[in-house]
């Protein structure tokens, strides 16, 4: 059983909703065509307005641009990491070659001196 205060609160909420729908011009909010009431009920006649295809296309394009940006950032990070790895490998190879050359020079000096 509803109390009088609860019923009055619901009436005020429905009337506030009716007033908000009546003045709304947003493509994302339903449009109120008519409002009818009797002693027991309030009837709101409205229709759902879907956003136009251009709005949907724009939203999809923004999502695609964000995804492409994220992919580009990931690829740049991967390329940067790959370049760092290549530089480290090159340094290891150069140091190894220098060590081998030093060992060969030491062996040649030992052979000449003996």
C-alpha positions, 0 to 999 in steps of 0.5 A: 500500500502506498502512502500519500507522501510516496504517491505525491512524490511519484506525481512530482517525479512524473511531472518533472520528467514530463517537463524535462522531456517537453523542453529537451532538444537533445538527439539522445533524449526521447521527444515528448509529443503529448502528455495526457492524464486522468485521475489515476494515470499520466500518459506520456506520448514520445518516440525514441530519436536515434542519432543521425548516421553522421553522428554515428559515423563521427563517433566510429571515426573517433574510436578508430582514430583513438585505436590507430593512435594506440597502435602507433604508440605501441609500434613506436615503443616496439621499434624503440625497444628493438633498436635498443636491443640491436645497439646492445647486440652490436656493442657486444659483437664489437667488444667480442671482436676487440677481445678476439683481436687483443687475444690474437695480438697477445698470441702473436707477441708470445710466439715472436718472443719465444 
